[in-house]
Amino acid sequence: MEINESEDKEKGIEIEGVDVDKGIFLSGGKLKSYLAILEIFYTDGLEKLKEIENCLESGNLDLYTINVHALKSASANIGAQKLSETARALETAGEQEDLGFIKTHNGGLLLAYQSLLNNICNVISTPMENGPEEKEPYDAEKLISILGKLKIALDILDAGTINRAVEEMREIVQDDCPGAAVNGISEKVLLGEYDEAAALIQKLLLEIYDEGKASG
C-alpha cells in the first residue's frame, strides 16, 4: 500500500511523538480515515486518562492493567510508539503486581498521555479547507456486507481486512444513526477490543434487519 506523503505534508499533519505516516498506513492509507481515528483516540483518551489515575488511587490493579493494555494497543494504532511502549511496560508491571514500578513510572505515562491528547486536539480541531462533505443516505445492503466481512476478519485477526472494512464502513454512513453505532465499533477496533466490536456488529446487524422488516 502506498501513502501519498506529499498530500499529507501539504495539509501540515504533524503530531509530536507520533509517526503520522505509520498511523495513516495502519488506518488504511487515507488521511481522512486517520483523522477520524485520531478523534476517537482523543475522545476516549479524556476518559481513559482519569480512569488510569483513579484505578491507581483506589488500588484496583486489575482494572489499571486493563486500561494500560488498551492504551498500549490504541497508541500503537495511531503511530505513538513511545507511549505504547511505556504503557506496555506498565501493563507487564500490573500483571506482575509490581506496584513500586507502577508508582514510579505512572506519573510519566499520564503526562505523556495528556501531552499527546493536547497535540491531537490541535490537529483535529483545525477546520478542513473544503468544508464538510454532503453525504447521501447510506446503503444498508452495502453496510451489511461490510459488517459481515469485518466480523469474520475480527475472528481470524486479519488486520488488513479489518482496517479496510472500518474505513469503508465509516465512509458510507451519516453522523447520526447508524453512524453512532459505527463510531462505537470503530472505537472498539482501535482499542483492540475485538470481542466487544463483534458484539456491537451483531447488535447493529439486528437493528438494521428489524428496521428493514418494519419499513418493508
Residue pairs with C-beta under 8 A, 6 or more apart in sequence:
1 25
1 29
2 29
3 21
3 24
3 25
3 29
5 21
7 31
8 20
8 21
8 24
8 31
11 31
13 20
13 31
13 34
13 35
13 123
14 20
15 116
15 119
15 120
15 123
16 115
16 119
17 80
17 82
17 83
17 112
17 115
17 116
17 119
18 78
18 79
18 80
18 116
18 119
19 79
19 80
19 81
20 34
20 79
21 79
22 79
22 81
23 34
23 37
23 38
23 77
23 78
23 79
23 80
24 30
24 31
24 33
24 34
24 79
26 77
26 78
26 79
26 163
27 33
27 34
27 36
27 37
27 77
27 78
27 163
27 167
28 163
28 164
28 166
28 167
30 167
33 166
33 167
33 170
34 78
35 123
35 124
36 170
36 186
37 77
37 78
37 186
37 190
38 78
38 120
38 123
38 124
39 124
40 183
40 186
40 187
40 190
41 74
41 77
41 78
41 120
41 190
42 117
42 120
42 121
42 124
44 74
44 187
44 190
44 191
45 113
45 116
45 117
45 120
46 117
48 67
48 70
48 71
48 113
49 110
49 113
49 114
49 117
51 63
51 67
52 64
52 67
52 68
52 71
52 106
52 109
52 110
52 113
53 110
55 61
55 63
55 64
55 67
56 64
56 102
56 103
56 106
61 94
61 97
61 99
61 102
62 94
64 94
64 102
65 91
65 94
65 95
68 87
68 88
68 90
68 91
68 94
68 109
69 87
69 91
70 191
70 192
70 193
71 83
71 84
71 87
71 113
72 84
72 87
72 88
72 91
73 84
73 190
73 191
73 192
74 190
74 191
74 192
75 81
75 83
75 84
75 87
75 116
76 84
77 190
77 192
80 116
82 112
83 109
83 112
83 113
83 116
86 105
86 108
86 109
86 112
87 109
89 101
89 105
90 101
90 102
90 105
90 106
90 109
93 99
93 101
93 102
93 105
94 102
135 174
137 174
138 172
138 173
138 174
138 178
139 172
140 208
140 211
140 212
142 172
143 169
143 172
143 173
143 178
143 208
144 205
144 208
146 165
146 168
146 169
146 172
147 169
147 201
147 204
147 205
148 205
149 161
149 165
150 161
150 162
150 165
150 166
150 169
150 185
150 189
150 197
150 201
151 198
151 201
151 202
152 158
152 161
153 161
153 162
153 165
154 162
154 189
154 194
154 197
154 198
154 201
155 198
157 194
162 189
166 185
166 186
166 189
169 182
169 185
169 186
170 182
170 186
173 179
173 182
178 204
178 207
178 208
181 200
181 203
181 204
181 207
182 204
184 200
185 197
185 200
185 201
185 204
188 194
188 196
188 197
188 200
189 197
